[in-house]
Amino acid sequence: MAIRHQVIEQPPDAVWAVLEDPELYAHWVVGTSASWPLDTRWPQVDAALAYRVDLGPWTLEGRTVVRRVEPPRWLELEVDSGRLGTARIAIEVRPWGGQALVLVDEHPLRGPGGALHAAPLDLLIQLRHRSMLPRLARTVERVAAAAPGSTSRATAGDRATSGRA
């Protein structure tokens, strides 16, 4: 089971402000170099964003679709990585005193990852989450610091570095 958690020293609403911004996705999701909305409905059910992964001279693009959303507590995504298959990523944001406890649960759904899902793959996902959750925490902290009193918008610098393909 690939479940990890992290306490983020901001309230749940600050975490949600980052999760609901499709252009910030690339800041906290390990491996992505850019992200952008495919429609204006993010994070409503069936809304999608695109992302880019740069691997040396190669560029891969994928898309992520919202499958379940209950603001500001649940966001479940289906990540489509083309030939690599799809994965379900469930993010739960719980109040933890004045902070947020974020739980991430990821499982392959279709394609090679789904067919080969076993303990070694869960270990790789765990390692990825070990980097992703601190990145999410740093992004939440940065966005919250840039907009005291309001954590609902990313800074211009954050948006500029998320870049579109």
Secondary structure, DSSP 8 states (H G I E B T S, - for coil): -EEEEEEESS-HHHHHHHHT-GGGHHHHSTT-SEEEESSTTTTSTT-EEEEEEEETTEEEEEEEEEEEEETTTEEEEEEE-GGG-EEEEEEEEEEETTEEEEEEEEEEEEHHHHHT-SHHHHHHHHHHHHHHHHHHHHHHHHHHHHSTT--SS--HHHHHHH---
